[in-house]
Amino acid sequence: MKEDVKLNAIRTRIDEIDLQLQQLINERAEAAQEVARIKLNEDPQTEFYRPEREAEVLRRVKERNQGPLSEEEVARLFREIMSACLALEQPMDVAFLGPDGTYTQEAVLKHFGHSVRTTSMGSIPDTFREVEAGACHYGVVPVENSTEGVITHTLDTFLNSPLHICGEVSLPINHQLLSGETAIQPIKVIYSHAQSLAQCRGWLDQHLPHVERVAVGSNAEAAKLAAEIPAAGAIASEAAGQIYQLNLLASNIEDEPGNTTRFLVIGKQDAPVSGDDKTSIMFSIHNEAGGLHTMLTPFAEHDISMTRIESRPSRRGRWDYVFFIDVEGHRSDANLAKALLEIGQSATQFKVLGSYPKAVI
């Protein structure tokens, strides 16, 4: 009897807290609407989405968190509140590499929250073009995987695109074996993206060694095929399984448990300083001894930490390459600005792809 009294008291307290939370969330939404009115009065073409502002808010949320919820869980909750409030200011349209159910769509929702409108595109270049044309405010494209390396189509598309990188998303990738069948034994063919097949090679060799493996354009496409074809399976996300009403036959079948894919948010504007930023550049150089060393020297001289370097054929001539580099800091930081100026003066082709907040959640 005493336990029932305690439980009722706790439940009453929870109801009171829920009421306070609801009132405060609506107050926040009203404040967001007021921000929108002020912005529109100053500039009818104003940008409502502020990547640096959102990154700052989420960092503070994580820094002041004292539990029992984890920093990531609290940040995720605030991400959704911010997404709903931003939708009151301006509904956001975000293009992504589709179809529905891809990991890229998951990255969109992780970064922007579930109050955005997502538009599925058939390819990475199509995603760029949708944003360039103004049909969507932003796009999200994959750029590298921790086990399989760089996504070459994304880097190649940046060569001729005017868009900027204004954010990044890191998404842990957990692959599931999905099928319309209710058991593994009847499966005769497995569909998935080539990278996913490679990331699950060990598991497949052990559990389905004689089953045919067919690479398709995306994991979501694989899930769609598995829903249509008898005795077929797909390696895809749990979300794709829900969309195409497939059975989950095995979870987390990737060979490397730390498998993570990095995505880039692309848009027309450059992000201002957030306080914890990254800058991406591309350049090409004369094909001569010590050329790359000369280009990278300004980073060392100005104490700039380089986090990634990739090279791609420039398609302008035989053995001519373009280098893609990520560094710590914002392009407006004094030391980085000096380094970029020096590199730009020495390069045969040079472009700052964007400065943007590091992934927060």
QUIMO-V5337 format. One record per pair of residues at least 12 apart in sequence whose C-alpha atoms are under 10 Angstrom apart, sorted by sequence separation. I is the first residue (numbers start at 1). J is the second residue. D is the distance in Angstrom with one decimal. If there is no record, write none. Layout:
[[I:J:D] [I:J:D]]
This chain:
[[36:48:7.4] [59:71:9.4] [62:74:7.2] [63:75:10.0] [96:108:7.4] [127:139:6.2] [128:140:8.8] [141:153:9.7] [142:154:7.0] [143:155:7.3] [178:190:9.3] [201:213:10.0] [222:234:5.3] [223:235:7.3] [234:246:9.3] [283:295:9.1] [310:322:8.4] [311:323:4.4] [312:324:8.0] [340:352:8.5] [35:48:9.1] [58:71:9.6] [61:74:7.2] [62:75:6.3] [95:108:8.6] [105:118:7.6] [126:139:9.9] [127:140:7.7] [128:141:8.6] [141:154:7.0] [142:155:9.8] [177:190:8.9] [178:191:9.8] [221:234:9.0] [222:235:7.1] [223:236:6.5] [233:246:9.2] [238:251:8.7] [310:323:5.6] [311:324:6.1] [58:72:9.6] [61:75:6.2] [62:76:9.9] [94:108:7.5] [105:119:9.1] [127:141:7.6] [177:191:9.9] [190:204:9.4] [220:234:8.7] [222:236:7.2] [223:237:8.7] [227:241:9.1] [233:247:9.5] [234:248:9.9] [237:251:9.5] [238:252:9.9] [309:323:6.8] [310:324:5.1] [311:325:8.8] [60:75:9.2] [61:76:9.9] [94:109:9.6] [105:120:8.2] [124:139:9.5] [177:192:9.9] [219:234:7.4] [220:235:8.9] [221:236:9.0] [223:238:10.0] [226:241:9.6] [233:248:10.0] [235:250:9.6] [237:252:9.5] [309:324:5.6] [310:325:6.5] [58:74:9.0] [59:75:8.1] [104:120:9.7] [119:135:9.6] [124:140:9.0] [125:141:9.5] [197:213:7.6] [219:235:6.4] [220:236:6.5] [224:240:8.3] [228:244:9.3] [233:249:9.2] [235:251:9.8] [308:324:7.9] [309:325:4.5] [310:326:9.2] [58:75:5.9] [61:78:7.9] [119:136:7.9] [124:141:6.5] [197:214:8.5] [198:215:10.0] [218:235:9.8] [219:236:4.8] [220:237:7.8] [223:240:6.4] [224:241:8.8] [227:244:6.3] [235:252:10.0] [308:325:5.4] [309:326:6.6] [57:75:9.1] [58:76:8.7] [61:79:10.0] [94:112:8.8] [100:118:8.9] [102:120:9.5] [118:136:8.9] [121:139:9.8] [123:141:9.4] [124:142:8.5] [190:208:9.2] [197:215:7.4] [218:236:8.6] [219:237:7.4] [222:240:9.2] [223:241:6.6] [226:244:8.6] [227:245:7.4] [235:253:8.7] [307:325:7.6] [308:326:5.0] [309:327:9.2] [100:119:8.7] [101:120:9.6] [117:136:9.3] [189:208:9.5] [194:213:9.3] [196:215:8.8] [220:239:9.1] [221:240:9.0] [223:242:9.7] [224:243:8.9] [225:244:9.3] [226:245:9.9] [227:246:6.5] [235:254:9.6] [306:325:7.3] [307:326:5.4] [308:327:7.2] [58:78:7.3] [92:112:8.8] [98:118:9.7] [99:119:8.9] [100:120:6.4] [118:138:9.8] [119:139:9.0] [188:208:8.9] [193:213:10.0] [194:214:8.1] [195:215:8.6] [212:232:9.7] [213:233:9.5] [214:234:9.5] [220:240:5.8] [223:243:8.8] [224:244:6.1] [226:246:7.9] [227:247:9.5] [306:326:5.9] [307:327:5.4] [308:328:9.9] [57:78:8.9] [58:79:7.4] [98:119:8.0] [99:120:5.4] [100:121:9.3] [118:139:9.2] [175:196:7.6] [187:208:8.6] [189:210:9.2] [190:211:6.9] [191:212:8.6] [192:213:7.8] [193:214:8.2] [194:215:4.9] [211:232:9.7] [213:234:9.5] [219:240:7.9] [220:241:8.5] [223:244:6.6] [224:245:9.3] [305:326:8.8] [306:327:4.2] [307:328:7.1] [331:352:8.3] [57:79:9.3] [93:115:9.8] [94:116:7.0] [95:117:8.6] [96:118:7.1] [97:119:8.6] [98:120:4.5] [99:121:6.8] [174:196:9.8] [175:197:9.7] [185:207:9.7] [188:210:8.2] [189:211:5.4] [190:212:6.1] [191:213:6.1] [192:214:6.6] [193:215:5.1] [194:216:6.9] [196:218:9.1] [197:219:9.8] [211:233:9.8] [223:245:9.1] [224:246:9.1] [305:327:5.7] [306:328:6.4] [92:115:8.0] [93:116:6.1] [94:117:6.2] [95:118:5.8] [96:119:6.2] [97:120:6.0] [98:121:5.1] [99:122:7.1] [173:196:9.5] [177:200:9.9] [184:207:8.8] [185:208:8.7] [188:211:5.2] [189:212:4.6] [190:213:4.8] [191:214:4.9] [192:215:5.2] [193:216:5.1] [194:217:8.1] [195:218:9.4] [196:219:7.8] [220:243:9.1] [221:244:9.9] [223:246:7.7] [304:327:6.8] [305:328:5.5] [306:329:9.7] [331:354:8.0] [332:355:8.7] [54:78:10.0] [55:79:9.9] [58:82:9.6] [91:115:7.9] [92:116:5.1] [93:117:4.8] [94:118:4.9] [95:119:4.6] [96:120:5.4] [97:121:5.1] [98:122:5.8] [99:123:9.6] [139:163:9.8] [175:199:8.7] [176:200:9.7] [184:208:8.3] [187:211:7.3] [188:212:6.4] [189:213:5.9] [190:214:6.1] [191:215:5.9] [192:216:5.6] [193:217:5.8] [194:218:8.4] [195:219:9.6] [220:244:8.8] [304:328:6.5] [305:329:8.4] [330:354:8.7] [331:355:6.0] [54:79:8.5] [57:82:9.5] [91:116:6.5] [92:117:6.0] [93:118:5.8] [94:119:6.0] [95:120:6.0] [96:121:5.8] [97:122:6.2] [98:123:7.5] [138:163:9.6] [140:165:9.6] [143:168:9.6] [145:170:9.5] [175:200:7.9] [187:212:9.3] [188:213:9.0] [189:214:7.2] [190:215:8.5] [191:216:6.6] [192:217:7.8] [193:218:4.9] [194:219:9.1] [303:328:9.9] [304:329:7.8] [330:355:5.4] [331:356:9.2] [83:109:9.5] [86:112:9.5] [90:116:9.6] [91:117:7.4] [92:118:8.4] [93:119:7.0] [94:120:8.7] [95:121:6.6] [96:122:8.6] [97:123:5.8] [98:124:9.2] [128:154:9.2] [138:164:10.0] [139:165:9.6] [142:168:9.5] [144:170:9.8] [145:171:9.6] [146:172:9.6] [173:199:9.9] [191:217:9.7] [192:218:6.5] [193:219:5.4] [280:306:9.9] [322:348:9.9] [323:349:10.0] [329:355:7.8] [330:356:7.2] [86:113:9.9] [87:114:9.9] [88:115:9.5] [96:123:8.6] [97:124:6.0] [138:165:9.8] [140:167:9.1] [141:168:9.5] [142:169:9.0] [145:172:9.7] [146:173:9.8] [177:204:9.9] [191:218:9.2] [192:219:5.0] [193:220:8.8] [278:305:10.0] [279:306:9.5] [280:307:9.8] [282:309:9.6] [284:311:9.3] [322:349:8.3] [323:350:9.5] [324:351:9.7] [325:352:9.7] [326:353:9.7] [328:355:9.4] [329:356:8.8] [330:357:8.6] [54:82:8.0] [83:111:9.3] [84:112:9.7] [87:115:6.3] [96:124:7.9] [97:125:9.2] [125:153:7.9] [129:157:9.9] [138:166:9.1] [140:168:8.7] [141:169:9.7] [142:170:9.7] [145:173:9.2] [191:219:7.8] [192:220:8.2] [193:221:8.6] [278:306:9.6] [279:307:9.8] [280:308:9.1] [281:309:9.7] [282:310:9.4] [283:311:9.6] [284:312:9.8] [299:327:8.6] [322:350:9.2] [324:352:9.8] [325:353:9.7] [326:354:9.8] [327:355:9.5] [329:357:9.1] [54:83:9.8] [80:109:9.2] [83:112:6.2] [84:113:7.8] [86:115:8.3] [87:116:7.0] [95:124:9.8] [97:126:8.3] [98:127:9.3] [111:140:9.5] [124:153:6.8] [125:154:7.8] [128:157:7.8] [132:161:8.1] [140:169:8.8] [191:220:9.8] [192:221:7.8] [193:222:7.4] [278:307:9.1] [280:309:9.7] [282:311:9.2] [284:313:9.8] [296:325:9.8] [324:353:9.2] [326:355:9.6] [329:358:9.5] [79:109:9.7] [80:110:9.0] [82:112:8.6] [83:113:5.1] [84:114:7.8] [85:115:8.7] [86:116:8.9] [87:117:9.5] [96:126:9.1] [97:127:6.5] [108:138:9.8] [123:153:9.1] [124:154:6.4] [128:158:8.7] [132:162:7.6] [191:221:8.4] [192:222:5.0] [284:314:8.0] [328:358:9.2] [79:110:8.2] [80:111:9.6] [82:113:7.8] [83:114:6.8] [84:115:5.4] [95:126:9.0] [96:127:6.0] [97:128:9.9] [108:139:8.3] [123:154:9.9] [125:156:9.2] [126:157:9.9] [132:163:6.9] [191:222:4.9] [192:223:7.9] [283:314:9.8] [292:323:9.1] [304:335:7.6] [305:336:9.8] [79:111:7.9] [80:112:8.0] [81:113:8.3] [83:115:5.5] [84:116:8.3] [95:127:5.8] [96:128:9.1] [108:140:6.4] [124:156:9.9] [125:157:6.2] [129:161:8.5] [131:163:8.1] [190:222:8.2] [191:223:7.6] [287:319:8.2] [302:334:9.3] [303:335:7.5] [304:336:6.7] [79:112:7.4] [80:113:5.1] [81:114:9.6] [82:115:9.1] [83:116:7.2] [94:127:9.2] [95:128:8.3] [107:140:7.6] [108:141:9.1] [124:157:7.8] [125:158:9.2] [128:161:7.5] [190:223:9.8] [191:224:9.6] [192:225:9.6] [287:320:7.2] [302:335:5.6] [303:336:8.5] [49:83:9.8] [76:110:8.0] [79:113:6.0] [80:114:6.6] [81:115:9.1] [95:129:9.7] [96:130:9.5] [107:141:8.9] [128:162:9.3] [129:163:9.5] [191:225:7.5] [192:226:9.7] [286:320:8.2] [287:321:8.7] [301:335:9.2] [302:336:7.0] [76:111:9.4] [78:113:9.4] [79:114:9.1] [80:115:7.5] [95:130:7.0] [104:139:9.9] [105:140:8.1] [107:142:9.0] [128:163:7.7] [190:225:9.6] [191:226:7.3] [200:235:8.5] [285:320:8.3] [286:321:9.2] [302:337:9.5] [304:339:8.2] [50:86:9.9] [77:113:9.4] [94:130:9.3] [95:131:7.3] [104:140:6.8] [105:141:9.3] [125:161:9.3] [190:226:8.1] [284:320:7.9] [285:321:7.7] [299:335:8.8] [302:338:7.7] [303:339:9.3] [49:86:7.3] [76:113:8.5] [94:131:8.3] [104:141:6.6] [189:226:9.0] [197:234:9.7] [284:321:6.1] [285:322:7.7] [298:335:9.6] [299:336:7.6] [301:338:10.0] [302:339:6.4] [48:86:7.4] [49:87:9.7] [93:131:9.5] [104:142:6.7] [197:235:7.5] [283:321:8.7] [284:322:4.6] [285:323:8.7] [298:336:9.0] [301:339:8.1] [48:87:9.5] [103:142:9.0] [187:226:9.9] [196:235:7.0] [197:236:10.0] [283:322:5.6] [284:323:6.1] [299:338:9.2] [300:339:8.9] [49:89:9.1] [95:135:8.8] [96:136:9.9] [189:229:9.5] [196:236:8.0] [282:322:6.7] [283:323:5.4] [284:324:9.1] [298:338:8.2] [299:339:5.9] [48:89:6.9] [49:90:8.4] [93:134:9.9] [94:135:9.1] [95:136:6.1] [189:230:9.5] [190:231:9.1] [191:232:7.5] [192:233:8.8] [193:234:9.4] [282:323:5.4] [283:324:6.8] [298:339:5.0] [299:340:8.4] [48:90:6.7] [93:135:8.0] [94:136:5.5] [95:137:8.0] [96:138:8.8] [97:139:8.6] [188:230:8.9] [189:231:7.0] [190:232:5.9] [191:233:6.2] [192:234:5.8] [193:235:8.0] [281:323:8.2] [282:324:4.5] [283:325:8.5] [297:339:8.7] [298:340:7.9] [47:90:9.1] [48:91:9.6] [49:92:8.5] [93:136:4.9] [94:137:6.0] [95:138:6.3] [96:139:5.7] [97:140:7.3] [179:222:10.0] [180:223:9.4] [187:230:8.2] [188:231:5.6] [189:232:5.1] [190:233:4.7] [191:234:4.7] [192:235:5.3] [193:236:8.6] [281:324:5.8] [282:325:6.3] [296:339:9.0] [298:341:9.2] [299:342:9.6] [48:92:9.3] [92:136:7.8] [93:137:5.5] [94:138:4.9] [95:139:4.4] [96:140:5.1] [97:141:6.4] [175:219:9.4] [178:222:9.4] [179:223:7.7] [186:230:9.0] [187:231:4.4] [188:232:6.0] [189:233:6.2] [190:234:5.3] [191:235:6.5] [192:236:6.9] [280:324:7.2] [281:325:5.4] [282:326:9.0] [295:339:9.6] [298:342:6.8] [299:343:9.0] [92:137:6.5] [93:138:6.8] [94:139:5.2] [95:140:6.4] [96:141:6.3] [97:142:8.3] [178:223:7.2] [179:224:9.7] [180:225:9.9] [181:226:9.0] [186:231:5.6] [187:232:5.3] [188:233:7.9] [189:234:8.4] [190:235:7.2] [191:236:9.0] [280:325:5.7] [281:326:6.5] [295:340:9.8] [297:342:9.6] [298:343:7.0] [91:137:9.6] [92:138:8.2] [93:139:8.5] [94:140:7.3] [95:141:8.8] [96:142:9.3] [149:195:9.6] [177:223:9.5] [179:225:9.4] [180:226:6.4] [181:227:9.1] [185:231:9.0] [186:232:8.2] [187:233:6.2] [279:325:8.3] [280:326:4.4] [281:327:8.4] [296:342:9.9] [297:343:8.8] [148:195:6.7] [179:226:5.7] [180:227:5.6] [184:231:9.1] [186:233:9.5] [187:234:9.8] [279:326:5.6] [280:327:6.5] [295:342:8.3] [296:343:7.7] [147:195:9.2] [148:196:9.1] [178:226:7.6] [179:227:6.7] [180:228:8.2] [181:229:10.0] [183:231:9.8] [184:232:9.7] [278:326:6.8] [279:327:5.4] [280:328:9.0] [295:343:5.8] [40:89:9.8] [178:227:9.0] [179:228:9.7] [180:229:8.2] [181:230:7.6] [182:231:9.9] [184:233:8.5] [203:252:9.9] [204:253:8.4] [278:327:5.8] [279:328:6.4] [280:329:9.8] [294:343:8.7] [295:344:8.9] [32:82:9.2] [36:86:9.0] [39:89:9.8] [145:195:9.0] [148:198:8.0] [179:229:9.3] [180:230:7.2] [181:231:6.5] [203:253:6.2] [204:254:9.4] [277:327:8.9] [278:328:4.7] [279:329:6.2] [280:330:9.4] [281:331:9.9] [295:345:9.7] [147:198:9.3] [148:199:7.6] [179:230:8.8] [180:231:7.6] [181:232:7.7] [202:253:8.8] [203:254:7.1] [204:255:9.5] [277:328:6.4] [278:329:4.9] [279:330:5.8] [280:331:9.1] [295:346:7.1] [29:81:8.6] [32:84:9.9] [33:85:7.8] [36:88:8.5] [37:89:8.4] [147:199:7.4] [179:231:7.8] [180:232:7.4] [181:233:7.9] [200:252:9.3] [201:253:9.2] [202:254:8.1] [203:255:6.6] [276:328:8.3] [277:329:4.9] [278:330:5.9] [279:331:6.4] [294:346:8.6] [295:347:7.5] [28:81:8.9] [29:82:8.6] [32:85:6.1] [33:86:8.5] [36:89:5.4] [179:232:6.3] [180:233:7.4] [200:253:6.1] [201:254:8.0] [202:255:6.1] [276:329:6.9] [277:330:5.5] [278:331:8.5] [279:332:9.9] [28:82:9.0] [31:85:8.9] [32:86:7.1] [33:87:9.7] [35:89:8.0] [36:90:8.2] [178:232:8.8] [179:233:4.5] [180:234:9.5] [199:253:8.7] [200:254:4.6] [201:255:7.2] [202:256:9.6] [275:329:8.3] [276:330:8.1] [277:331:9.1] [26:81:9.8] [29:84:8.0] [30:85:8.4] [32:87:9.6] [33:88:6.5] [34:89:8.8] [178:233:5.6] [179:234:6.2] [199:254:5.5] [200:255:5.4] [274:329:9.7] [275:330:8.3] [291:346:9.5] [292:347:9.8] [25:81:7.5] [29:85:5.1] [32:88:7.5] [33:89:5.8] [111:167:8.7] [177:233:6.8] [178:234:5.1] [179:235:8.9] [198:254:8.9] [199:255:5.9] [200:256:8.3] [273:329:8.8] [274:330:8.5] [291:347:9.5] [25:82:9.7] [28:85:7.5] [29:86:8.4] [32:89:6.8] [33:90:9.5] [111:168:8.1] [112:169:10.0] [177:234:5.8] [178:235:6.2] [197:254:9.0] [198:255:8.9] [199:256:7.3] [273:330:6.3] [279:336:9.2] [29:87:9.7] [30:88:9.0] [54:112:9.8] [111:169:6.4] [176:234:8.0] [177:235:4.9] [178:236:7.0] [196:254:8.0] [199:257:10.0] [272:330:8.2] [273:331:8.6] [285:343:9.9] [25:84:9.9] [26:85:9.0] [29:88:7.5] [30:89:10.0] [110:169:7.7] [111:170:9.2] [175:234:9.6] [176:235:5.5] [177:236:6.8] [178:237:8.6] [271:330:9.2] [272:331:9.3] [273:332:7.7] [281:340:8.8] [25:85:8.9] [29:89:9.1] [51:111:9.9] [110:170:9.1] [111:171:9.8] [175:235:6.1] [176:236:5.5] [177:237:8.5] [178:238:8.3] [199:259:8.3] [272:332:8.5] [273:333:8.6] [283:343:8.5] [284:344:9.8] [286:346:9.2] [51:112:9.7] [107:168:9.3] [108:169:8.2] [110:171:8.3] [174:235:9.7] [175:236:5.5] [176:237:5.8] [177:238:8.9] [180:241:9.6] [283:344:8.0] [285:346:7.7] [286:347:7.7] [107:169:6.3] [174:236:8.3] [175:237:5.7] [176:238:6.4] [178:240:8.9] [179:241:8.2] [282:344:9.9] [284:346:9.4] [285:347:5.1] [286:348:6.8] [49:112:9.6] [106:169:10.0] [107:170:7.6] [173:236:9.6] [174:237:6.9] [175:238:7.9] [176:239:9.9] [178:241:6.4] [283:346:9.6] [284:347:5.8] [285:348:5.2] [286:349:9.7] [107:171:6.4] [173:237:8.2] [174:238:8.5] [176:240:9.6] [177:241:9.0] [178:242:9.8] [180:244:9.2] [182:246:9.0] [183:247:8.7] [283:347:6.2] [284:348:5.6] [285:349:7.1] [104:169:9.7] [106:171:8.1] [107:172:9.7] [176:241:8.5] [179:244:9.6] [180:245:7.8] [181:246:8.0] [182:247:6.3] [183:248:9.1] [184:249:6.7] [282:347:9.7] [283:348:7.3] [284:349:5.1] [285:350:9.1] [178:244:9.7] [179:245:8.8] [180:246:5.1] [181:247:6.9] [182:248:8.2] [183:249:6.4] [184:250:8.7] [283:349:5.1] [284:350:6.7] [104:171:8.9] [178:245:9.3] [179:246:5.2] [180:247:5.8] [181:248:9.3] [182:249:7.1] [183:250:9.5] [282:349:8.0] [283:350:4.3] [284:351:9.6] [103:171:8.1] [178:246:5.8] [179:247:5.3] [180:248:8.9] [181:249:8.6] [282:350:5.8] [283:351:6.3] [103:172:9.5] [177:246:9.5] [178:247:5.5] [179:248:6.9] [180:249:9.6] [281:350:7.5] [282:351:5.3] [283:352:8.7] [103:173:7.7] [177:247:8.5] [178:248:4.9] [179:249:7.1] [281:351:5.7] [282:352:6.5] [103:174:9.6] [176:247:9.9] [177:248:6.2] [178:249:5.7] [179:250:9.9] [280:351:8.9] [281:352:4.4] [282:353:7.0] [176:248:6.9] [177:249:5.5] [178:250:7.4] [280:352:6.2] [281:353:5.1] [176:249:7.6] [177:250:5.0] [178:251:8.9] [279:352:7.6] [280:353:5.3] [281:354:7.2] [176:250:5.8] [177:251:6.5] [279:353:7.6] [280:354:5.6] [281:355:9.0] [175:250:8.8] [176:251:4.6] [177:252:8.2] [279:354:5.7] [280:355:6.5] [175:251:6.7] [176:252:5.5] [177:253:7.3] [278:354:8.3] [279:355:4.2] [280:356:8.7] [174:251:7.8] [175:252:5.1] [176:253:6.1] [177:254:10.0] [278:355:5.6] [279:356:6.4] [174:252:5.1] [175:253:5.6] [176:254:8.2] [277:355:6.7] [278:356:5.6] [279:357:8.8] [173:252:8.7] [174:253:7.3] [175:254:5.8] [277:356:5.4] [278:357:6.2] [279:358:9.4] [174:254:6.6] [175:255:9.6] [276:356:8.6] [277:357:4.3] [278:358:6.0] [173:254:8.3] [174:255:9.9] [274:355:9.7] [275:356:9.8] [276:357:6.0] [277:358:5.2] [278:359:9.5] [174:256:9.5] [175:257:9.9] [272:354:10.0] [273:355:8.0] [274:356:7.7] [275:357:7.7] [276:358:6.3] [277:359:9.0] [173:256:9.7] [174:257:7.8] [270:353:8.9] [271:354:7.6] [272:355:7.6] [273:356:7.5] [274:357:6.0] [275:358:9.4] [276:359:9.4] [173:257:8.5] [174:258:9.0] [175:259:9.7] [270:354:6.1] [271:355:6.2] [272:356:7.3] [273:357:7.6] [274:358:8.9] [276:360:9.6] [172:257:8.9] [173:258:8.0] [174:259:7.5] [269:354:8.9] [270:355:6.6] [271:356:5.4] [272:357:8.7] [172:258:7.1] [173:259:5.6] [174:260:8.6] [270:356:7.5] [271:357:7.7] [172:259:6.0] [173:260:5.3] [266:353:9.6] [267:354:9.7] [49:137:9.4] [171:259:8.8] [172:260:4.3] [173:261:6.6] [266:354:9.1] [171:260:5.6] [172:261:6.4] [47:137:9.7] [170:260:6.7] [171:261:5.4] [172:262:8.8] [170:261:5.9] [171:262:6.4] [265:356:9.3] [169:261:8.3] [170:262:4.5] [171:263:7.8] [264:356:9.9] [169:262:5.7] [170:263:6.3] [123:217:8.9] [168:262:7.0] [169:263:5.0] [170:264:9.0] [122:217:9.0] [123:218:9.9] [168:263:5.6] [169:264:6.3] [264:359:9.9] [122:218:9.7] [167:263:8.5] [168:264:4.5] [169:265:7.6] [263:359:9.7] [167:264:5.9] [168:265:5.6] [262:359:9.4] [166:264:7.7] [167:265:4.7] [168:266:8.9] [165:264:6.5] [166:265:5.6] [167:266:7.2] [164:264:9.7] [165:265:5.8] [166:266:5.8] [167:267:9.1] [164:265:8.4] [165:266:4.6] [166:267:6.4] [163:265:9.9] [164:266:5.6] [165:267:6.5] [166:268:8.5] [163:266:6.2] [164:267:5.5] [165:268:8.5] [166:269:7.2] [167:270:9.5] [162:266:10.0] [163:267:5.5] [164:268:5.8] [165:269:8.3] [166:270:5.9] [167:271:8.0] [162:267:9.1] [163:268:5.1] [164:269:6.3] [165:270:7.2] [166:271:5.4] [162:268:7.6] [163:269:7.7] [164:270:6.0] [165:271:8.2] [166:272:9.1] [162:269:10.0] [163:270:8.9] [164:271:8.7] [147:255:9.7] [147:256:7.7] [154:263:9.8] [146:256:9.4] [151:261:9.9] [154:264:9.3] [167:277:9.4] [168:278:9.3] [147:258:8.7] [148:259:9.1] [150:261:9.6] [151:262:9.8] [167:278:9.1] [55:167:9.5] [146:258:8.0] [147:259:6.3] [148:260:9.7] [149:261:9.1] [150:262:9.4] [151:263:9.8] [166:278:9.8] [146:259:5.8] [147:260:7.7] [148:261:9.2] [166:279:9.6] [52:166:8.9] [104:218:9.9] [145:259:7.3] [146:260:5.4] [147:261:8.7] [165:279:8.7] [51:166:7.0] [52:167:8.8] [103:218:9.1] [145:260:5.8] [146:261:6.2] [165:280:7.8] [50:166:9.5] [51:167:6.9] [102:218:6.9] [103:219:8.0] [144:260:8.6] [145:261:4.3] [146:262:8.1] [164:280:9.5] [165:281:10.0] [101:218:9.4] [102:219:6.2] [103:220:8.4] [144:261:5.8] [145:262:6.2] [99:217:9.5] [101:219:7.9] [102:220:5.1] [143:261:7.6] [144:262:5.4] [145:263:9.0] [98:217:9.3] [99:218:7.7] [100:219:9.8] [101:220:5.2] [102:221:8.4] [142:261:7.1] [143:262:5.9] [144:263:7.2] [98:218:7.5] [99:219:8.8] [100:220:6.5] [101:221:8.6] [102:222:10.0] [142:262:6.1] [143:263:5.4] [144:264:9.4] [97:218:8.7] [98:219:9.3] [99:220:6.0] [100:221:8.7] [102:223:9.6] [141:262:8.8] [142:263:4.2] [143:264:6.6] [98:220:7.5] [99:221:6.7] [101:223:8.6] [141:263:5.5] [142:264:6.3] [98:221:8.5] [101:224:9.6] [140:263:6.5] [141:264:5.5] [142:265:9.1] [159:282:8.3] [100:224:9.9] [140:264:5.6] [141:265:6.8] [158:282:8.9] [159:283:9.8] [99:224:9.5] [139:264:8.1] [140:265:4.6] [141:266:7.8] [139:265:5.7] [140:266:6.2] [138:265:6.8] [139:266:5.1] [140:267:9.1] [155:282:9.4] [138:266:5.6] [139:267:6.6] [137:266:8.9] [138:267:4.8] [137:267:6.7] [138:268:7.9] [106:237:9.2] [136:267:9.0] [137:268:8.1] [138:269:9.8] [103:236:8.5] [106:239:8.3] [134:267:9.5] [102:236:7.8] [103:237:7.0] [105:239:9.7] [106:240:10.0] [132:266:9.6] [134:268:9.0] [101:236:8.4] [102:237:7.2] [103:238:9.9] [131:266:7.9] [132:267:7.9] [101:237:7.2] [102:238:9.9] [103:239:8.7] [131:267:6.6] [132:268:7.4] [101:238:8.5] [102:239:8.1] [103:240:8.8] [131:268:7.8] [101:239:5.7] [102:240:6.8] [128:266:7.7] [100:239:9.1] [101:240:4.3] [127:266:9.3] [128:267:8.7] [100:240:7.4] [101:241:8.0] [99:240:9.6] [101:242:8.6] [101:243:6.8] [100:243:7.9] [101:244:8.7] [100:244:9.7] [111:263:9.9] [112:265:9.9] [159:312:10.0] [107:261:9.3] [111:265:8.8] [107:262:8.8] [108:263:9.0] [155:310:9.1] [159:314:8.3] [107:263:7.1] [108:264:9.7] [155:311:9.2] [156:312:7.5] [159:315:10.0] [104:261:9.3] [107:264:9.3] [108:265:8.5] [155:312:7.8] [156:313:8.7] [103:261:8.8] [104:262:9.6] [107:265:9.5] [152:310:9.7] [156:314:8.5] [104:263:7.5] [152:311:9.6] [156:315:9.6] [103:263:9.7] [104:264:9.8] [150:310:7.9] [152:312:7.8] [149:310:9.8] [150:311:9.9] [159:322:8.7] [156:322:9.4] [158:324:9.9] [155:322:9.7] [155:323:9.7] [96:265:9.6] [155:324:7.8] [95:265:9.8] [94:265:9.3] [95:266:9.5] [94:266:9.6] [94:267:9.7] [165:352:9.2] [166:353:9.0] [167:354:8.7] [164:352:8.3] [165:353:5.9] [166:354:6.3] [167:355:8.2] [168:356:7.6] [170:358:9.6] [171:359:9.9] [164:353:5.3] [165:354:4.6] [166:355:6.5] [167:356:5.2] [168:357:7.4] [169:358:8.2] [170:359:6.6] [163:353:7.6] [164:354:5.1] [165:355:6.8] [166:356:4.8] [167:357:5.9] [168:358:6.4] [169:359:5.4] [170:360:8.8] [171:361:9.0] [162:353:8.7] [163:354:8.7] [164:355:8.3] [165:356:6.8] [166:357:7.5] [167:358:7.1] [168:359:5.4] [169:360:8.1] [170:361:7.8] [159:351:9.0] [161:353:9.5] [164:356:9.3] [165:357:9.9] [166:358:9.8] [167:359:7.3] [168:360:8.9] [169:361:7.8] [158:351:9.8] [159:353:9.5] [158:353:7.8] [51:265:9.9] [56:273:9.9] [57:274:9.9] [59:276:9.6] [53:271:9.5] [56:274:6.2] [51:270:9.5] [52:271:6.3] [53:272:8.9] [55:274:6.8] [56:275:7.7] [51:271:6.4] [52:272:6.2] [53:273:9.0] [54:274:8.9] [55:275:9.0] [56:276:8.7] [50:271:7.5] [51:272:8.1] [52:273:6.3] [53:274:6.8] [55:276:8.8] [47:269:8.9] [50:272:8.5] [51:273:9.5] [52:274:4.6] [55:277:9.8] [51:274:8.2] [52:275:8.2] [50:274:9.9] [52:276:9.2] [52:277:8.9] [111:359:8.6] [111:360:9.0] [111:361:7.8] [110:361:7.8] [79:361:9.0] [76:360:10.0] [75:360:8.5] [76:361:7.2] [75:361:6.9] [74:361:10.0] [72:360:8.8] [73:361:9.0] [72:361:6.2] [71:361:9.0] [62:360:9.0] [62:361:9.4] [59:359:10.0] [55:356:9.6] [56:357:8.8] [59:360:6.7] [55:357:6.5] [58:360:6.9] [59:361:8.9] [54:357:9.3] [55:358:8.1] [57:360:9.9] [58:361:8.1] [52:356:7.3] [53:357:9.4] [55:359:8.0] [56:360:9.0] [51:356:7.7] [52:357:6.1] [55:360:6.5] [51:357:7.1] [52:358:9.5] [54:360:9.5] [55:361:9.2]]
